[in-house]
Amino acid sequence: MAGIEVRVRPMEASDLAAVARVTDAAFGRIIGQLTGREPAAPLMPPLLHSTRLATDPAGCLVACGTEGDVTGAIYSIARGTLGWFGPLAVSPAVQGRGVGQMLIAACLEGLRGRGVRLIGLETFAESPLHVHLYAKFGFRPSWTGVGFRKSIAPVPPPGGVREGTTVPDLGFVYEGLDVGAEVAVAAGHAIGTTFTTDGGVAICHFAPTFEGAGAGFLPFVAAATQPDFRRLFDAVEGACADRRLTTLTVHVPGPSWQTIDELVTRGYRAERVGVRMKLGENPNYDGGDFFYADNWL
Ligand SMILES: CC(C)(COP(=O)(O)OP(=O)(O)OC[C@H]1O[C@@H](n2cnc3c(N)ncnc32)[C@H](O)[C@@H]1OP(=O)(O)O)[C@@H](O)C(=O)NCCC(=O)NCCS
């Protein structure tokens, strides 16, 4: 199919409604194709879009047609030296004409320019087309991401956990890893909070940024030791129960087996598996001797 004339530019708050429409239409169609059942819009909660733009405005881009209309969008986050992108979407009317690749190329250039050394994404496990698309940029499809969910019950408050924005050094996960922007947005936009211990951090969303209303969501957890991990999860589950949330969702990199083991012991069930693809330095960092969960969508 012939290429198409588009301009890629930074996303603005005034683009969010159009971006949400394009994203819902694109994901509705691909999920319909992959599963035989097209989900009803809105697929992604409105808060997802505004939260992601607030977290890393430099990493969010749109593709516009000659009339200025939004035909595609990509979100990304630079967590210091670690970056990931998604969701990426192109309007079904212009798919297959190079817009997606333009957005990915611009996003990668931006992330690298800001010092990101390893970039990741998570895509559909059952779509070779997607693996092909990202492999063209050098992303290797060697990893999985597993979504876990648990029904929440009250938990007594643990000792040694603080609530606030001072995060311990996360160099034990990846040198230069920094989740400060997500911590600030969780607090500043009243969507959640951050729990810390001397050796760990858990960013927790109570508002529907990813899951629907009534469900808690953990976009990021890192703990140097098992006691840190257990205290953080006790604090998060207790906070969800206090707010009458019914479930908690967390995404774990497949290589982080000791994290998966802990979650299963706590009563979490795996409910979704994606293919994770990575490009850059030290891509096997997530199989290290620590406890770790991060969402790449
Ligand atoms: C995936 C997506 C962003 C690609 O954007 P696009 O503008 O259609 O892609 P491009 O035209 O730049 O690139 C097409 C390449 O991607 C691959 N591809 C992956 N998914 C595709 C799709 N649904 N339609 C067309 N091409 C697709 C093709 O194989 C093609 O490679 P080739 O030219 O070497 O054969 C777009 O199709 C889309 O929005 N899909 C629905 C949402 C989605 O799947 N998002 C990504 C989730 S990880």
The ligand as a Gaussian input file, in Angstrom:
#p B3LYP/6-31G(d) Opt

LIG

0 1
 C        0.313000      -2.010000      14.927000
 C        0.075000      -0.654000      14.262000
 C        0.367000       0.455000      15.258000
 C        1.035000      -0.553000      13.094000
 O        0.839000       0.698000      12.478000
 P        0.745000       0.781000      10.902000
 O        0.769000       2.201000      10.506000
 O       -0.392000      -0.037000      10.459000
 O        2.114000       0.046000      10.508000
 P        3.128000       0.405000       9.328000
 O        2.366000       0.607000       8.075000
 O        4.102000       1.435000       9.752000
 O        3.934000      -0.951000       9.296000
 C        3.302000      -2.055000       8.791000
 C        4.155000      -3.198000       9.221000
 O        3.700000      -3.631000      10.508000
 C        3.165000      -4.926000      10.442000
 N        1.863000      -4.855000      11.098000
 C        1.634000      -5.219000      12.375000
 N        0.351000      -5.118000      12.663000
 C       -0.264000      -4.645000      11.582000
 C       -1.613000      -4.324000      11.273000
 N       -2.617000      -4.503000      12.161000
 N       -1.887000      -3.818000      10.049000
 C       -0.899000      -3.645000       9.159000
 N        0.382000      -3.941000       9.393000
 C        0.696000      -4.447000      10.599000
 C        3.114000      -5.318000       8.987000
 O        3.578000      -6.625000       8.845000
 C        3.996000      -4.331000       8.247000
 O        5.291000      -4.814000       8.020000
 P        5.840000      -4.923000       6.478000
 O        5.623000      -3.579000       5.851000
 O        7.285000      -5.282000       6.617000
 O        5.011000      -6.023000       5.894000
 C       -1.386000      -0.482000      13.753000
 O       -1.650000      -1.492000      12.817000
 C       -2.425000      -0.508000      14.837000
 O       -2.809000       0.515000      15.364000
 N       -2.924000      -1.692000      15.206000
 C       -3.925000      -1.814000      16.240000
 C       -3.385000      -1.444000      17.622000
 C       -2.133000      -2.210000      17.922000
 O       -2.025000      -3.389000      17.619000
 N       -1.162000      -1.545000      18.564000
 C        0.100000      -2.130000      18.934000
 C       -0.064000      -3.034000      20.075000
 S        1.496000      -3.661000      20.654000

